[in-house]
Amino acid sequence: MLTIKVLGPGCANCKKLEEVARQAVALAGVEAEVLKITDMGEIIAHDVLQTPGLVINGKLVSSGRIPTAGTVADWLRAAG
């Protein structure tokens, strides 16, 4: 099972990225757990300079933008 972390303080873009991540899981047809991380210490530990950040299995794949569900699904397939 993949672990997806959406990193951010809870802003509108962070919520949107969480929605996109959940759509991507469905698109990719993979098993994944989507976690919302709001703790600034953990966000900084992932080297996120701009939120929202997206981490798949411990690897930062996106920061400061909202990728499309299709793009995230591709990343999930590659990570799976």
Contacts in CASP RR format, 6 or more apart in sequence:
PFRMAT RR
TARGET T0000
AUTHOR 0000-0000-0000
METHOD contacts of the structure
MODEL  1
MLTIKVLGPGCANCKKLEEVARQAVALAGVEAEVLKITDMGEIIAHDVLQ
TPGLVINGKLVSSGRIPTAGTVADWLRAAG
1 31 0 8 1.000
1 32 0 8 1.000
1 33 0 8 1.000
2 30 0 8 1.000
2 31 0 8 1.000
2 32 0 8 1.000
2 33 0 8 1.000
2 56 0 8 1.000
2 57 0 8 1.000
2 76 0 8 1.000
2 79 0 8 1.000
2 80 0 8 1.000
3 32 0 8 1.000
3 33 0 8 1.000
3 35 0 8 1.000
3 56 0 8 1.000
3 57 0 8 1.000
3 58 0 8 1.000
4 21 0 8 1.000
4 25 0 8 1.000
4 32 0 8 1.000
4 33 0 8 1.000
4 34 0 8 1.000
4 35 0 8 1.000
4 54 0 8 1.000
4 55 0 8 1.000
4 56 0 8 1.000
4 76 0 8 1.000
5 35 0 8 1.000
5 36 0 8 1.000
5 37 0 8 1.000
5 46 0 8 1.000
5 54 0 8 1.000
5 55 0 8 1.000
5 58 0 8 1.000
6 14 0 8 1.000
6 17 0 8 1.000
6 18 0 8 1.000
6 21 0 8 1.000
6 34 0 8 1.000
6 35 0 8 1.000
6 36 0 8 1.000
6 37 0 8 1.000
6 52 0 8 1.000
6 53 0 8 1.000
6 54 0 8 1.000
7 14 0 8 1.000
7 37 0 8 1.000
7 42 0 8 1.000
7 43 0 8 1.000
7 46 0 8 1.000
7 48 0 8 1.000
7 51 0 8 1.000
7 52 0 8 1.000
7 53 0 8 1.000
7 54 0 8 1.000
7 55 0 8 1.000
8 14 0 8 1.000
8 36 0 8 1.000
8 37 0 8 1.000
8 38 0 8 1.000
8 43 0 8 1.000
8 48 0 8 1.000
8 51 0 8 1.000
8 52 0 8 1.000
8 53 0 8 1.000
9 38 0 8 1.000
9 40 0 8 1.000
9 51 0 8 1.000
10 36 0 8 1.000
10 38 0 8 1.000
11 51 0 8 1.000
11 52 0 8 1.000
13 51 0 8 1.000
13 52 0 8 1.000
13 64 0 8 1.000
13 66 0 8 1.000
14 36 0 8 1.000
14 51 0 8 1.000
14 52 0 8 1.000
16 52 0 8 1.000
16 66 0 8 1.000
17 52 0 8 1.000
17 53 0 8 1.000
17 54 0 8 1.000
17 66 0 8 1.000
18 34 0 8 1.000
18 36 0 8 1.000
20 66 0 8 1.000
20 67 0 8 1.000
20 68 0 8 1.000
20 69 0 8 1.000
20 72 0 8 1.000
21 34 0 8 1.000
21 54 0 8 1.000
21 72 0 8 1.000
22 34 0 8 1.000
23 69 0 8 1.000
23 72 0 8 1.000
24 69 0 8 1.000
24 70 0 8 1.000
24 71 0 8 1.000
24 72 0 8 1.000
24 73 0 8 1.000
24 75 0 8 1.000
24 76 0 8 1.000
25 32 0 8 1.000
25 34 0 8 1.000
25 73 0 8 1.000
25 76 0 8 1.000
27 69 0 8 1.000
27 70 0 8 1.000
27 73 0 8 1.000
28 73 0 8 1.000
28 74 0 8 1.000
28 76 0 8 1.000
28 77 0 8 1.000
30 76 0 8 1.000
30 77 0 8 1.000
30 80 0 8 1.000
32 76 0 8 1.000
37 43 0 8 1.000
43 51 0 8 1.000
43 53 0 8 1.000
46 53 0 8 1.000
46 55 0 8 1.000
46 58 0 8 1.000
46 60 0 8 1.000
47 60 0 8 1.000
48 60 0 8 1.000
48 63 0 8 1.000
48 64 0 8 1.000
49 63 0 8 1.000
49 64 0 8 1.000
50 63 0 8 1.000
50 64 0 8 1.000
51 63 0 8 1.000
51 64 0 8 1.000
52 62 0 8 1.000
52 63 0 8 1.000
52 64 0 8 1.000
52 66 0 8 1.000
53 60 0 8 1.000
53 62 0 8 1.000
53 63 0 8 1.000
53 64 0 8 1.000
54 60 0 8 1.000
54 61 0 8 1.000
54 62 0 8 1.000
54 63 0 8 1.000
54 67 0 8 1.000
54 72 0 8 1.000
55 61 0 8 1.000
56 75 0 8 1.000
56 76 0 8 1.000
56 79 0 8 1.000
57 79 0 8 1.000
57 80 0 8 1.000
59 79 0 8 1.000
61 75 0 8 1.000
62 72 0 8 1.000
END
